[in-house]
């Protein structure tokens, strides 16, 4: 492969917008193991959050995908493949990036619960503020003889 072709492939693989419109591969060989990547990502993504029991599985998958991406990228960087093989590697790298983006956007279950607690606390503070502003808090009602 010529130097300009290698650089072109590397640029394409590292382009931030490369995943737009890209498909997650159905099946991919990750660290020597065949993974049904699309099914895995959609199974997890369907839930919107990562259940506690699945958290370790998702984190392991993300680590393995990052490692596989790096190995594929290095094959291109080290000029170990032909241009045609490099194009195939770039497509697979973009698919891996797409899967990683989908998995990274998921929130752990505990963050969702924390968000709900924060929202409840915000509502409580708002109601307390409104009561004070309207003169209906406990302190002001006692000053007026207990009337609301």
C-alpha positions, 0 to 999 in steps of 0.5 A, a space after each residue: 500500500 502506498 503511503 498516501 493510501 495508508 494516511 487516507 485510510 487512517 484519516 477515515 478511521 479516525 474521522 469523528 463524523 465517520 459513524 454517522 449513518 454507519 451500521 453496527 456489524 451483525 457479527 464481528 470477531 473480537 479478541 478471537 471470539 465471534 460476537 453477535 454485535 448488533 444483537 448485543 447492542 440493540 438488546 442493551 440499548 432497548 433498555 435505555 439504562 444498564 441494569 446492575 446485572 449487565 453492567 460488568 458484561 457491558 463494560 467488558 464488551 466496551 473494553 474488548 471493542 476498544 482493544 479490537 479497534 486499536 489492533 485493527 488500526 495498528 495493522 493499517 498504521 504498521 502497513 501490514 495489510 493491502 489497501 483493499 484489506 485496509 478498506 475492510 478494516 476501516 469499515 469494521 473500525 467504523 462499525 466498532 466505533 458506532 457500537 461503542 458510541 451506542 453503548 457509551 450513551 447508556 446510563 447506569 441504573 444508579 444514575 437514573 435513580 440519582 436523577 429521579 432523587 435529584 428531581 424530587 429534591 428540586 420539586 421539594 425546594 421549589 414548593 418550599 420557596 413558593 410557600 415562603 414567597 406566598 407567606 404560607 410557610 410554618 413560621 409566617 402562619 404562626 405569626 398570623 395566629 396559625 391561619 393560612 
